[in-house]
């Protein structure tokens, strides 16, 4: 889920869409993902 957020944020293979990126980052966080520091 976090990787999908990265793809949307950067526009790799998909149209750049910061709204969708935020949605995927939120889903990843809700599922318990903690980004590396």
mmCIF file of the N, C-alpha and C atoms, coordinates in Angstrom:
data_MODEL
# 
_entry.id   MODEL 
# 
loop_
_atom_site.group_PDB 
_atom_site.id 
_atom_site.type_symbol 
_atom_site.label_atom_id 
_atom_site.label_alt_id 
_atom_site.label_comp_id 
_atom_site.label_asym_id 
_atom_site.label_entity_id 
_atom_site.label_seq_id 
_atom_site.pdbx_PDB_ins_code 
_atom_site.Cartn_x 
_atom_site.Cartn_y 
_atom_site.Cartn_z 
_atom_site.occupancy 
_atom_site.B_iso_or_equiv 
_atom_site.pdbx_formal_charge 
_atom_site.auth_seq_id 
_atom_site.auth_comp_id 
_atom_site.auth_asym_id 
_atom_site.auth_atom_id 
_atom_site.pdbx_PDB_model_num 
ATOM 1   N N  . UNK A 1 1  ? 0.824  -1.177 0.000   1.00 0.00 ? 1  UNK A N  1 
ATOM 2   C CA . UNK A 1 1  ? 0.000  0.000  0.000   1.00 0.00 ? 1  UNK A CA 1 
ATOM 3   C C  . UNK A 1 1  ? 0.879  1.255  0.000   1.00 0.00 ? 1  UNK A C  1 
ATOM 4   N N  . UNK A 1 2  ? 1.911  1.211  0.809   1.00 0.00 ? 2  UNK A N  1 
ATOM 5   C CA . UNK A 1 2  ? 2.811  2.371  0.852   1.00 0.00 ? 2  UNK A CA 1 
ATOM 6   C C  . UNK A 1 2  ? 3.511  2.544  -0.491  1.00 0.00 ? 2  UNK A C  1 
ATOM 7   N N  . UNK A 1 3  ? 3.899  1.432  -1.119  1.00 0.00 ? 3  UNK A N  1 
ATOM 8   C CA . UNK A 1 3  ? 4.559  1.514  -2.422  1.00 0.00 ? 3  UNK A CA 1 
ATOM 9   C C  . UNK A 1 3  ? 3.633  2.112  -3.478  1.00 0.00 ? 3  UNK A C  1 
ATOM 10  N N  . UNK A 1 4  ? 2.348  1.780  -3.420  1.00 0.00 ? 4  UNK A N  1 
ATOM 11  C CA . UNK A 1 4  ? 1.393  2.390  -4.353  1.00 0.00 ? 4  UNK A CA 1 
ATOM 12  C C  . UNK A 1 4  ? 1.326  3.896  -4.129  1.00 0.00 ? 4  UNK A C  1 
ATOM 13  N N  . UNK A 1 5  ? 1.361  4.308  -2.880  1.00 0.00 ? 5  UNK A N  1 
ATOM 14  C CA . UNK A 1 5  ? 1.402  5.736  -2.577  1.00 0.00 ? 5  UNK A CA 1 
ATOM 15  C C  . UNK A 1 5  ? 2.621  6.394  -3.203  1.00 0.00 ? 5  UNK A C  1 
ATOM 16  N N  . UNK A 1 6  ? 3.771  5.726  -3.102  1.00 0.00 ? 6  UNK A N  1 
ATOM 17  C CA . UNK A 1 6  ? 4.990  6.248  -3.726  1.00 0.00 ? 6  UNK A CA 1 
ATOM 18  C C  . UNK A 1 6  ? 4.830  6.388  -5.237  1.00 0.00 ? 6  UNK A C  1 
ATOM 19  N N  . UNK A 1 7  ? 4.233  5.372  -5.874  1.00 0.00 ? 7  UNK A N  1 
ATOM 20  C CA . UNK A 1 7  ? 4.045  5.422  -7.328  1.00 0.00 ? 7  UNK A CA 1 
ATOM 21  C C  . UNK A 1 7  ? 3.173  6.609  -7.725  1.00 0.00 ? 7  UNK A C  1 
ATOM 22  N N  . UNK A 1 8  ? 2.075  6.807  -7.006  1.00 0.00 ? 8  UNK A N  1 
ATOM 23  C CA . UNK A 1 8  ? 1.200  7.940  -7.320  1.00 0.00 ? 8  UNK A CA 1 
ATOM 24  C C  . UNK A 1 8  ? 1.876  9.272  -7.017  1.00 0.00 ? 8  UNK A C  1 
ATOM 25  N N  . UNK A 1 9  ? 2.652  9.324  -5.963  1.00 0.00 ? 9  UNK A N  1 
ATOM 26  C CA . UNK A 1 9  ? 3.330  10.569 -5.608  1.00 0.00 ? 9  UNK A CA 1 
ATOM 27  C C  . UNK A 1 9  ? 4.366  10.952 -6.665  1.00 0.00 ? 9  UNK A C  1 
ATOM 28  N N  . UNK A 1 10 ? 5.088  9.970  -7.170  1.00 0.00 ? 10 UNK A N  1 
ATOM 29  C CA . UNK A 1 10 ? 6.151  10.220 -8.147  1.00 0.00 ? 10 UNK A CA 1 
ATOM 30  C C  . UNK A 1 10 ? 5.668  10.180 -9.598  1.00 0.00 ? 10 UNK A C  1 
ATOM 31  N N  . UNK A 1 11 ? 4.517  9.533  -9.847  1.00 0.00 ? 11 UNK A N  1 
ATOM 32  C CA . UNK A 1 11 ? 4.019  9.416  -11.208 1.00 0.00 ? 11 UNK A CA 1 
ATOM 33  C C  . UNK A 1 11 ? 4.722  8.335  -12.016 1.00 0.00 ? 11 UNK A C  1 
ATOM 34  N N  . UNK A 1 12 ? 5.197  7.284  -11.354 1.00 0.00 ? 12 UNK A N  1 
ATOM 35  C CA . UNK A 1 12 ? 5.869  6.175  -12.035 1.00 0.00 ? 12 UNK A CA 1 
ATOM 36  C C  . UNK A 1 12 ? 4.843  5.137  -12.459 1.00 0.00 ? 12 UNK A C  1 
ATOM 37  N N  . UNK A 1 13 ? 4.586  5.034  -13.763 1.00 0.00 ? 13 UNK A N  1 
ATOM 38  C CA . UNK A 1 13 ? 3.646  4.053  -14.287 1.00 0.00 ? 13 UNK A CA 1 
ATOM 39  C C  . UNK A 1 13 ? 2.186  4.455  -14.162 1.00 0.00 ? 13 UNK A C  1 
ATOM 40  N N  . UNK A 1 14 ? 1.926  5.511  -13.440 1.00 0.00 ? 14 UNK A N  1 
ATOM 41  C CA . UNK A 1 14 ? 0.563  6.036  -13.272 1.00 0.00 ? 14 UNK A CA 1 
ATOM 42  C C  . UNK A 1 14 ? 0.641  7.559  -13.336 1.00 0.00 ? 14 UNK A C  1 
ATOM 43  N N  . UNK A 1 15 ? -0.485 8.183  -13.586 1.00 0.00 ? 15 UNK A N  1 
ATOM 44  C CA . UNK A 1 15 ? -0.511 9.646  -13.576 1.00 0.00 ? 15 UNK A CA 1 
ATOM 45  C C  . UNK A 1 15 ? -0.249 10.140 -12.155 1.00 0.00 ? 15 UNK A C  1 
ATOM 46  N N  . UNK A 1 16 ? 0.557  11.176 -12.016 1.00 0.00 ? 16 UNK A N  1 
ATOM 47  C CA . UNK A 1 16 ? 0.844  11.740 -10.690 1.00 0.00 ? 16 UNK A CA 1 
ATOM 48  C C  . UNK A 1 16 ? -0.457 12.229 -10.082 1.00 0.00 ? 16 UNK A C  1 
ATOM 49  N N  . UNK A 1 17 ? -0.727 11.788 -8.863  1.00 0.00 ? 17 UNK A N  1 
ATOM 50  C CA . UNK A 1 17 ? -1.981 12.141 -8.194  1.00 0.00 ? 17 UNK A CA 1 
ATOM 51  C C  . UNK A 1 17 ? -1.726 12.156 -6.690  1.00 0.00 ? 17 UNK A C  1 
ATOM 52  N N  . UNK A 1 18 ? -1.542 13.347 -6.152  1.00 0.00 ? 18 UNK A N  1 
ATOM 53  C CA . UNK A 1 18 ? -1.207 13.462 -4.736  1.00 0.00 ? 18 UNK A CA 1 
ATOM 54  C C  . UNK A 1 18 ? -2.370 13.068 -3.823  1.00 0.00 ? 18 UNK A C  1 
ATOM 55  N N  . UNK A 1 19 ? -3.586 13.222 -4.313  1.00 0.00 ? 19 UNK A N  1 
ATOM 56  C CA . UNK A 1 19 ? -4.744 12.810 -3.519  1.00 0.00 ? 19 UNK A CA 1 
ATOM 57  C C  . UNK A 1 19 ? -4.749 11.298 -3.349  1.00 0.00 ? 19 UNK A C  1 
ATOM 58  N N  . UNK A 1 20 ? -4.543 10.565 -4.441  1.00 0.00 ? 20 UNK A N  1 
ATOM 59  C CA . UNK A 1 20 ? -4.495 9.102  -4.355  1.00 0.00 ? 20 UNK A CA 1 
ATOM 60  C C  . UNK A 1 20 ? -3.286 8.651  -3.547  1.00 0.00 ? 20 UNK A C  1 
ATOM 61  N N  . UNK A 1 21 ? -2.175 9.356  -3.679  1.00 0.00 ? 21 UNK A N  1 
ATOM 62  C CA . UNK A 1 21 ? -0.992 9.011  -2.893  1.00 0.00 ? 21 UNK A CA 1 
ATOM 63  C C  . UNK A 1 21 ? -1.312 9.101  -1.412  1.00 0.00 ? 21 UNK A C  1 
ATOM 64  N N  . UNK A 1 22 ? -1.949 10.199 -0.995  1.00 0.00 ? 22 UNK A N  1 
ATOM 65  C CA . UNK A 1 22 ? -2.321 10.370 0.420   1.00 0.00 ? 22 UNK A CA 1 
ATOM 66  C C  . UNK A 1 22 ? -3.258 9.260  0.883   1.00 0.00 ? 22 UNK A C  1 
ATOM 67  N N  . UNK A 1 23 ? -4.211 8.875  0.005   1.00 0.00 ? 23 UNK A N  1 
ATOM 68  C CA . UNK A 1 23 ? -5.142 7.804  0.358   1.00 0.00 ? 23 UNK A CA 1 
ATOM 69  C C  . UNK A 1 23 ? -4.384 6.505  0.628   1.00 0.00 ? 23 UNK A C  1 
ATOM 70  N N  . UNK A 1 24 ? -3.445 6.160  -0.264  1.00 0.00 ? 24 UNK A N  1 
ATOM 71  C CA . UNK A 1 24 ? -2.693 4.913  -0.102  1.00 0.00 ? 24 UNK A CA 1 
ATOM 72  C C  . UNK A 1 24 ? -1.767 4.975  1.099   1.00 0.00 ? 24 UNK A C  1 
ATOM 73  N N  . UNK A 1 25 ? -1.146 6.124  1.344   1.00 0.00 ? 25 UNK A N  1 
ATOM 74  C CA . UNK A 1 25 ? -0.307 6.257  2.534   1.00 0.00 ? 25 UNK A CA 1 
ATOM 75  C C  . UNK A 1 25 ? -1.156 6.086  3.795   1.00 0.00 ? 25 UNK A C  1 
ATOM 76  N N  . UNK A 1 26 ? -2.350 6.653  3.789   1.00 0.00 ? 26 UNK A N  1 
ATOM 77  C CA . UNK A 1 26 ? -3.252 6.519  4.933   1.00 0.00 ? 26 UNK A CA 1 
ATOM 78  C C  . UNK A 1 26 ? -3.677 5.076  5.163   1.00 0.00 ? 26 UNK A C  1 
ATOM 79  N N  . UNK A 1 27 ? -3.980 4.359  4.075   1.00 0.00 ? 27 UNK A N  1 
ATOM 80  C CA . UNK A 1 27 ? -4.368 2.946  4.196   1.00 0.00 ? 27 UNK A CA 1 
ATOM 81  C C  . UNK A 1 27 ? -3.207 2.136  4.767   1.00 0.00 ? 27 UNK A C  1 
ATOM 82  N N  . UNK A 1 28 ? -1.998 2.424  4.315   1.00 0.00 ? 28 UNK A N  1 
ATOM 83  C CA . UNK A 1 28 ? -0.825 1.700  4.808   1.00 0.00 ? 28 UNK A CA 1 
ATOM 84  C C  . UNK A 1 28 ? -0.632 1.964  6.299   1.00 0.00 ? 28 UNK A C  1 
ATOM 85  N N  . UNK A 1 29 ? -0.772 3.207  6.702   1.00 0.00 ? 29 UNK A N  1 
ATOM 86  C CA . UNK A 1 29 ? -0.626 3.554  8.119   1.00 0.00 ? 29 UNK A CA 1 
ATOM 87  C C  . UNK A 1 29 ? -1.695 2.880  8.960   1.00 0.00 ? 29 UNK A C  1 
ATOM 88  N N  . UNK A 1 30 ? -2.931 2.904  8.449   1.00 0.00 ? 30 UNK A N  1 
ATOM 89  C CA . UNK A 1 30 ? -4.046 2.282  9.167   1.00 0.00 ? 30 UNK A CA 1 
ATOM 90  C C  . UNK A 1 30 ? -3.823 0.771  9.327   1.00 0.00 ? 30 UNK A C  1 
ATOM 91  N N  . UNK A 1 31 ? -3.142 0.153  8.356   1.00 0.00 ? 31 UNK A N  1 
ATOM 92  C CA . UNK A 1 31 ? -2.872 -1.291 8.403   1.00 0.00 ? 31 UNK A CA 1 
ATOM 93  C C  . UNK A 1 31 ? -1.660 -1.618 9.275   1.00 0.00 ? 31 UNK A C  1 
ATOM 94  N N  . UNK A 1 32 ? -1.023 -0.570 9.824   1.00 0.00 ? 32 UNK A N  1 
ATOM 95  C CA . UNK A 1 32 ? 0.074  -0.795 10.733  1.00 0.00 ? 32 UNK A CA 1 
ATOM 96  C C  . UNK A 1 32 ? 1.467  -0.542 10.165  1.00 0.00 ? 32 UNK A C  1 
ATOM 97  N N  . UNK A 1 33 ? 1.535  -0.040 8.944   1.00 0.00 ? 33 UNK A N  1 
ATOM 98  C CA . UNK A 1 33 ? 2.848  0.235  8.343   1.00 0.00 ? 33 UNK A CA 1 
ATOM 99  C C  . UNK A 1 33 ? 3.498  1.428  9.029   1.00 0.00 ? 33 UNK A C  1 
ATOM 100 N N  . UNK A 1 34 ? 4.745  1.268  9.390   1.00 0.00 ? 34 UNK A N  1 
ATOM 101 C CA . UNK A 1 34 ? 5.531  2.365  9.959   1.00 0.00 ? 34 UNK A CA 1 
ATOM 102 C C  . UNK A 1 34 ? 6.703  2.623  9.015   1.00 0.00 ? 34 UNK A C  1 
ATOM 103 N N  . UNK A 1 35 ? 6.742  3.792  8.370   1.00 0.00 ? 35 UNK A N  1 
ATOM 104 C CA . UNK A 1 35 ? 7.816  4.072  7.413   1.00 0.00 ? 35 UNK A CA 1 
ATOM 105 C C  . UNK A 1 35 ? 9.190  4.089  8.090   1.00 0.00 ? 35 UNK A C  1 
ATOM 106 N N  . UNK A 1 36 ? 10.214 3.619  7.387   1.00 0.00 ? 36 UNK A N  1 
ATOM 107 C CA . UNK A 1 36 ? 11.564 3.665  7.962   1.00 0.00 ? 36 UNK A CA 1 
ATOM 108 C C  . UNK A 1 36 ? 12.022 5.111  8.134   1.00 0.00 ? 36 UNK A C  1 
ATOM 109 N N  . UNK A 1 37 ? 12.892 5.342  9.073   1.00 0.00 ? 37 UNK A N  1 
ATOM 110 C CA . UNK A 1 37 ? 13.396 6.688  9.320   1.00 0.00 ? 37 UNK A CA 1 
ATOM 111 C C  . UNK A 1 37 ? 14.712 6.893  8.658   1.00 0.00 ? 37 UNK A C  1 
# 
